[in-house]
Amino acid sequence: MTTVLISGAGVAGTALAYWLRRFGFSPVIVEKAPALRVGGQAVDVRGVAVEVLRKMGLESAARSVRTTMRGMSMLDGQGNEQWRSEEVTLSAGRVDSDDIELLREDLVQLMHAATDSVEYLFGDSIRALSADETGVDVEFEHGAPRRFDLVIGADGLHSSTRDLVFGPERDYISHLGTYLSIFSCDNFLGLEDWQTWFNEGDVGGAVFTVRDNSQLRVNLGFITEPFNFDHRDTTANQRLLQARFSGLGWEVPRLLERMRRADDFYFDSMAQIHLPSWSKGPVALVGDAACCASALSGQGTSVAMVGAYVLASELHRAEGEHRVAFERYEIRMRPFAEANQRLATDPRDRHAEAENVAAVEKVKNAIDMTDLWV
C-alpha cells in the first residue's frame, strides 16, 4: 500500500487524507499545532467544491452549521451607515445562494471526523526531507524518522514543505498590499445573523455573528505597501493595528480592546503563491502551499478541496505512479487555480458586490472533472 505523508491538517490536508484513504492509499498527517486549529474566518464552499463535499457524505452536515446571514451594512469610520443589503454579503455573495459559508474550524472538524482511520501526528513538523527514486526519508522535529512513498505539502501560505523542497518563500510569494487580522469576541453589539462592515480610507473591517449569535468574528485590515513583519509576533502586530485604527470611531475602540484579549488572534498579509511547478520528484503541493489565491478571492477553500480531490483521483488513476499523476493533476488544476487567483488581482471595486458575485460565478465551476467523479 502506497504511504503518503501529508504536512498540514487544514482544509487541503484533511480532504486529501480522506480521498487517499478512500482510494486505497495509506495517508499520515503531521500537524505542527497540538490539535486542530480553531478560530479564523468563515469560508465558502462553492460550485464544484460542493460536489466534492457531497461525495464525501458531508454536505448535509456542512449545511447544518452554515452561517445564516440575513444581510449586511456598510458604515464609514465614524459609524454612519452608507448602505445596506439584504440580498448579498461581501463575504459570501448572494444570501439565497446554494453555496455553503461556514466557519473554517467547523469544516475541518467535519473532515477530520471523516478520517478517523487516518494517523495524525499532532505537535510535530517536518525538519528535513531526502528523496530518492523509491521514496522519501523524513526527519521530524520531535518524532522518530520515517520513510514514505510520497510527501504532500498542504501546509498553507507559509509552507515549510515548500521551503525545504522548492526553495525560500520569497521566490514565490506575491504580496497584494492588504493586511488582515481575524479574532473572536463576545457579541457585545447584539447583532443577529448580520454583518457590519466599516471603512475609512485605507483601513476597515467587518464583524459578523457566529455560534447562534453568541460570538463575533472580527476582521480588521488595512492597505499599504508591502513591509517586513513576522506574522507570528502577536504583540507587535496588535500594536500595529492599534496604531492604524486609533482614529476611527463607532465601536472600533471596543473591538481593539477585545483584540488584545483574544486567544485566537491571527494576522498576515494577503498574498499569492506562484510556482512554475507544484511537484518535484515524489513531493507535491496542494491548496495554498501550491497556489494560494488569498482571502481576497473568496475561493481559497474551494480550490483546496478541489485540488485535494483531483490529486488523489489522479494518483488512483495512475495506480500510484506519481510522475504521471502529478503531471495530470497540475494540467487539470492550474487553469482553475489561476482563474481564481485573478479574482483577487483584477482591478475592480471590492465594494461593488454585484460585480464580485458575478466574477465568482464565472470561475467556481471552471474545471473539467468529468472522468474523475466517483
C-alpha positions as CSV (number, residue, x, y, z in Angstrom):
1,M,0.0,0.0,0.0
2,T,1.4,3.4,-1.0
3,T,2.2,5.5,2.0
4,V,1.7,9.3,1.8
5,L,2.8,11.8,4.4
6,I,0.6,15.0,4.3
7,S,2.0,18.1,6.0
8,G,-0.9,20.2,7.4
9,A,-4.2,19.3,9.0
10,G,-6.2,22.1,7.4
11,V,-8.8,22.0,4.7
12,A,-6.5,20.7,1.9
13,G,-4.7,18.2,4.2
14,T,-7.8,16.6,5.7
15,A,-9.6,16.5,2.4
16,L,-6.6,14.9,0.7
17,A,-6.3,12.3,3.5
18,Y,-10.0,11.4,3.1
19,W,-9.7,10.7,-0.6
20,L,-6.4,9.0,-0.4
21,R,-7.7,6.6,2.2
22,R,-10.9,6.0,0.1
23,F,-8.7,5.2,-3.0
24,G,-6.7,2.6,-1.1
25,F,-3.6,4.6,-0.1
26,S,-2.2,4.9,3.4
27,P,-2.0,8.6,4.4
28,V,-0.5,10.1,7.6
29,I,-1.0,13.7,8.6
30,V,1.6,15.7,10.5
31,E,0.4,18.9,12.0
32,K,2.6,21.5,13.9
33,A,-0.3,22.6,16.2
34,P,-1.1,20.4,19.2
35,A,-4.6,19.9,17.9
36,L,-6.9,21.0,15.1
37,R,-6.6,24.8,14.8
38,V,-9.6,26.8,15.9
39,G,-10.6,30.4,15.1
40,G,-10.3,32.0,11.7
41,Q,-12.8,33.3,9.3
42,A,-15.9,32.0,7.6
43,V,-15.0,30.2,4.4
44,D,-17.0,29.4,1.3
45,V,-17.6,26.0,-0.4
46,R,-18.7,26.9,-3.9
47,G,-19.5,25.3,-7.2
48,V,-17.7,22.1,-7.9
49,A,-16.3,22.0,-4.3
50,V,-19.9,21.5,-3.1
51,E,-19.9,18.3,-5.2
52,V,-16.7,17.2,-3.6
53,L,-18.2,17.7,-0.2
54,R,-21.3,15.9,-1.3
55,K,-19.3,12.9,-2.4
56,M,-17.6,12.8,0.9
57,G,-21.0,12.5,2.5
58,L,-20.6,15.8,4.4
59,E,-22.8,18.2,2.5
60,S,-25.8,17.8,4.9
61,A,-23.6,18.2,8.0
62,A,-21.9,21.3,6.5
63,R,-25.2,22.9,5.7
64,S,-26.4,22.3,9.2
65,V,-23.6,24.5,10.6
66,R,-23.5,27.1,7.8
67,T,-23.8,30.8,8.6
68,T,-27.2,32.3,8.4
69,M,-26.6,35.9,7.4
70,R,-29.7,38.0,6.6
71,G,-27.6,40.7,5.1
72,M,-25.0,43.4,5.8
73,S,-24.4,47.1,6.5
74,M,-21.6,49.3,5.3
75,L,-20.5,52.1,7.7
76,D,-17.9,54.9,7.5
77,G,-15.2,55.1,10.1
78,Q,-17.4,57.0,12.5
79,G,-20.3,54.6,12.3
80,N,-22.6,56.3,9.8
81,E,-24.4,53.9,7.6
82,Q,-23.5,54.3,3.9
83,W,-25.6,51.5,2.5
84,R,-27.1,48.1,3.4
85,S,-28.3,45.0,1.6
86,E,-30.5,42.0,2.4
87,E,-29.6,40.4,-0.8
88,V,-25.8,39.9,-0.7
89,T,-22.9,40.0,1.8
90,L,-19.4,40.8,0.8
91,S,-18.1,37.6,2.5
92,A,-20.4,35.1,0.8
93,G,-22.2,36.6,-2.1
94,R,-26.0,36.2,-2.5
95,V,-27.9,35.4,0.6
96,D,-30.1,32.9,-1.4
97,S,-27.0,31.2,-3.0
98,D,-26.7,27.4,-2.8
99,D,-23.1,27.8,-1.9
100,I,-22.1,26.9,1.7
101,E,-20.5,29.5,4.0
102,L,-19.3,28.1,7.3
103,L,-16.5,28.6,9.8
104,R,-13.2,27.1,8.8
105,E,-12.9,25.3,12.0
106,D,-16.3,23.6,11.5
107,L,-15.3,22.4,8.0
108,V,-12.0,21.0,9.2
109,Q,-13.7,19.3,12.2
110,L,-16.2,17.6,9.8
111,M,-13.4,16.3,7.5
112,H,-11.3,15.2,10.5
113,A,-14.1,13.2,11.8
114,A,-14.5,11.5,8.4
115,T,-10.8,10.5,8.5
116,D,-10.9,8.6,11.9
117,S,-8.8,5.8,10.4
118,V,-6.0,8.1,9.4
119,E,-2.9,8.5,11.6
120,Y,-2.4,12.1,12.8
121,L,0.9,13.3,14.3
122,F,-0.1,16.5,16.2
123,G,2.5,18.8,17.7
124,D,5.2,17.9,15.2
125,S,6.5,19.0,11.8
126,I,8.9,18.0,9.1
127,R,12.5,19.0,9.8
128,A,14.2,17.5,6.7
129,L,13.4,15.5,3.5
130,S,15.6,13.3,1.5
131,A,14.1,11.9,-1.7
132,D,15.3,9.1,-4.0
133,E,13.8,7.0,-6.7
134,T,11.8,4.9,-4.4
135,G,10.5,7.3,-1.7
136,V,11.3,10.0,0.9
137,D,13.1,9.8,4.2
138,V,11.5,12.2,6.6
139,E,13.1,13.6,9.7
140,F,10.6,15.2,12.2
141,E,11.2,17.9,14.8
142,H,10.2,15.5,17.6
143,G,9.2,12.1,16.3
144,A,11.4,9.3,15.0
145,P,12.5,9.3,11.3
146,R,10.2,7.5,8.9
147,R,10.1,6.7,5.2
148,F,7.2,7.3,2.9
149,D,6.5,6.7,-0.7
150,L,5.2,10.2,-1.3
151,V,5.1,13.6,0.7
152,I,2.4,16.2,0.0
153,G,2.7,19.8,1.4
154,A,-0.7,21.0,2.4
155,D,0.7,23.4,5.0
156,G,-0.6,26.8,3.7
157,L,0.8,30.1,2.5
158,H,3.9,29.8,4.6
159,S,4.5,26.1,3.7
160,S,7.6,24.7,5.3
161,T,7.4,21.7,2.9
162,R,7.7,24.1,0.0
163,D,10.7,25.8,1.6
164,L,12.5,22.5,2.1
165,V,11.9,21.2,-1.5
166,F,11.3,24.2,-3.7
167,G,13.3,27.0,-2.0
168,P,12.6,30.0,0.1
169,E,9.1,31.6,0.2
170,R,10.4,35.0,-1.1
171,D,11.0,33.4,-4.5
172,Y,7.3,32.5,-5.0
173,I,5.2,34.9,-2.9
174,S,3.4,37.9,-4.3
175,H,2.1,40.4,-1.7
176,L,-1.2,42.1,-2.6
177,G,-0.7,45.2,-0.3
178,T,-3.5,44.2,2.1
179,Y,-3.1,43.0,5.7
180,L,-5.8,41.3,7.7
181,S,-6.4,40.2,11.2
182,I,-9.1,37.9,12.5
183,F,-10.2,37.1,16.1
184,S,-13.2,36.1,18.1
185,C,-15.0,38.0,20.8
186,D,-18.4,38.2,22.6
187,N,-21.3,39.6,20.7
188,F,-21.3,42.9,22.6
189,L,-23.0,44.6,19.6
190,G,-26.1,42.5,19.9
191,L,-26.1,41.6,16.2
192,E,-28.4,38.9,14.9
193,D,-27.3,37.0,11.8
194,W,-25.9,40.2,10.4
195,Q,-22.6,41.5,9.0
196,T,-21.4,45.0,9.7
197,W,-18.6,46.4,7.6
198,F,-16.8,49.7,8.1
199,N,-14.3,51.6,6.0
200,E,-12.3,54.8,6.3
201,G,-9.7,55.4,3.7
202,D,-7.1,52.6,3.7
203,V,-8.4,50.9,6.9
204,G,-11.5,49.0,7.6
205,G,-13.0,45.8,8.8
206,A,-16.1,43.7,9.4
207,V,-17.9,41.9,12.3
208,F,-20.3,39.1,11.8
209,T,-22.1,36.8,14.2
210,V,-21.3,33.1,14.7
211,R,-22.4,30.3,17.2
212,D,-26.1,31.2,17.2
213,N,-25.2,34.9,17.6
214,S,-23.3,34.4,20.8
215,Q,-20.0,35.4,19.3
216,L,-18.5,37.8,16.8
217,R,-15.7,37.1,14.3
218,V,-13.9,40.3,13.8
219,N,-11.8,41.2,10.7
220,L,-9.5,44.3,10.8
221,G,-7.4,45.2,7.8
222,F,-5.6,47.9,6.0
223,I,-4.0,48.6,2.7
224,T,-0.3,49.7,2.4
225,E,2.8,49.0,0.5
226,P,4.4,45.6,1.4
227,F,6.6,45.8,4.5
228,N,8.7,43.3,6.6
229,F,6.9,41.8,9.6
230,D,6.6,38.5,11.4
231,H,3.1,37.1,11.2
232,R,3.7,35.1,14.4
233,D,4.6,38.1,16.5
234,T,1.2,38.7,18.1
235,T,2.3,41.6,20.4
236,A,3.9,43.6,17.6
237,N,1.0,43.0,15.2
238,Q,-1.6,44.1,17.7
239,R,0.4,47.3,18.3
240,L,0.5,47.9,14.6
241,L,-3.3,47.5,14.3
242,Q,-3.8,49.7,17.4
243,A,-1.9,52.5,15.7
244,R,-3.6,52.0,12.3
245,F,-7.1,52.1,13.8
246,S,-6.6,54.7,16.5
247,G,-8.5,57.5,14.7
248,L,-11.7,55.5,14.0
249,G,-14.9,55.9,16.0
250,W,-18.0,53.7,16.1
251,E,-17.2,50.6,18.2
252,V,-13.6,50.3,17.0
253,P,-12.1,51.2,20.4
254,R,-14.0,48.3,22.0
255,L,-13.0,46.0,19.2
256,L,-9.4,46.8,19.7
257,E,-9.8,46.2,23.4
258,R,-11.2,42.7,22.8
259,M,-8.4,42.1,20.2
260,R,-5.8,42.4,22.9
261,R,-7.6,39.7,24.9
262,A,-8.3,37.3,22.1
263,D,-6.7,33.9,22.3
264,D,-7.2,33.1,18.6
265,F,-5.6,36.3,17.1
266,Y,-4.4,36.0,13.5
267,F,-2.6,38.5,11.4
268,D,-1.0,38.2,8.0
269,S,-0.6,39.7,4.6
270,M,-3.0,38.9,1.7
271,A,-0.6,37.2,-0.7
272,Q,-0.5,34.7,-3.5
273,I,1.9,31.9,-4.4
274,H,3.1,31.4,-8.0
275,L,5.2,28.4,-8.6
276,P,6.5,27.1,-12.0
277,S,5.7,23.6,-10.9
278,W,3.8,22.0,-8.0
279,S,5.9,18.9,-7.7
280,K,9.5,17.8,-7.6
281,G,10.2,14.0,-7.6
282,P,7.9,12.3,-5.0
283,V,7.0,15.6,-3.3
284,A,4.0,17.7,-4.4
285,L,2.0,20.7,-3.0
286,V,-1.8,21.3,-2.8
287,G,-4.0,24.1,-1.7
288,D,-2.5,27.4,-0.5
289,A,1.0,25.8,-0.4
290,A,0.8,25.3,-4.2
291,C,-1.3,28.2,-5.4
292,C,-2.7,30.5,-2.7
293,A,-5.2,32.9,-4.1
294,S,-5.6,34.8,-0.9
295,A,-8.8,35.5,1.1
296,L,-9.5,38.4,-1.4
297,S,-10.5,35.8,-4.0
298,G,-13.2,34.1,-1.8
299,Q,-12.2,30.8,-3.4
300,G,-9.2,29.5,-1.4
301,T,-11.2,26.8,0.4
302,S,-12.9,25.6,-2.8
303,V,-9.5,25.5,-4.6
304,A,-8.1,23.5,-1.7
305,M,-10.9,21.0,-1.7
306,V,-11.0,20.5,-5.4
307,G,-7.2,20.3,-5.6
308,A,-7.1,17.6,-2.9
309,Y,-9.8,15.6,-4.8
310,V,-8.0,15.9,-8.2
311,L,-4.6,15.0,-6.8
312,A,-6.0,11.9,-5.0
313,S,-8.0,10.9,-8.1
314,E,-5.0,11.2,-10.4
315,L,-2.9,9.1,-8.1
316,H,-5.6,6.5,-8.1
317,R,-5.9,6.5,-11.9
318,A,-2.2,6.2,-12.2
319,E,-2.1,3.4,-9.7
320,G,0.3,5.3,-7.5
321,E,2.8,6.3,-10.3
322,H,3.4,9.8,-9.0
323,R,5.2,11.1,-12.1
324,V,2.1,10.5,-14.2
325,A,-0.3,11.6,-11.5
326,F,1.4,14.8,-10.5
327,E,1.6,15.9,-14.2
328,R,-2.1,15.2,-14.8
329,Y,-3.0,16.9,-11.5
330,E,-1.2,20.1,-12.4
331,I,-2.5,20.2,-16.0
332,R,-6.1,19.9,-14.7
333,M,-5.8,22.2,-11.7
334,R,-3.5,25.0,-12.8
335,P,-6.1,26.8,-15.1
336,F,-8.7,26.6,-12.4
337,A,-6.3,27.9,-9.7
338,E,-5.1,30.7,-11.9
339,A,-8.6,31.8,-12.7
340,N,-9.4,32.0,-9.0
341,Q,-6.2,34.0,-8.3
342,R,-7.3,36.5,-10.9
343,L,-10.4,37.2,-8.7
344,A,-8.1,38.9,-6.2
345,T,-5.9,40.8,-8.6
346,D,-8.2,42.0,-11.3
347,P,-8.7,45.8,-10.9
348,R,-12.2,46.3,-9.7
349,D,-14.0,47.9,-6.8
350,R,-14.0,45.5,-3.9
351,H,-17.2,47.0,-2.6
352,A,-19.1,46.6,-5.9
353,E,-20.8,43.4,-4.6
354,A,-22.7,42.6,-7.8
355,E,-19.5,42.6,-9.8
356,N,-17.8,40.4,-7.2
357,V,-20.6,37.9,-7.2
358,A,-20.6,37.7,-11.0
359,A,-16.9,37.2,-11.1
360,V,-17.0,34.3,-8.7
361,E,-19.9,32.7,-10.6
362,K,-17.7,32.7,-13.8
363,V,-14.9,30.5,-12.2
364,K,-16.4,28.4,-9.4
365,N,-17.2,25.5,-11.8
366,A,-14.4,26.2,-14.3
367,I,-12.7,22.8,-14.2
368,D,-13.2,19.6,-16.1
369,M,-14.0,16.8,-13.6
370,T,-16.0,14.5,-15.9
371,D,-13.6,11.5,-15.8
372,L,-12.7,11.8,-12.1
373,W,-16.0,11.6,-10.2
374,V,-16.5,8.5,-8.1
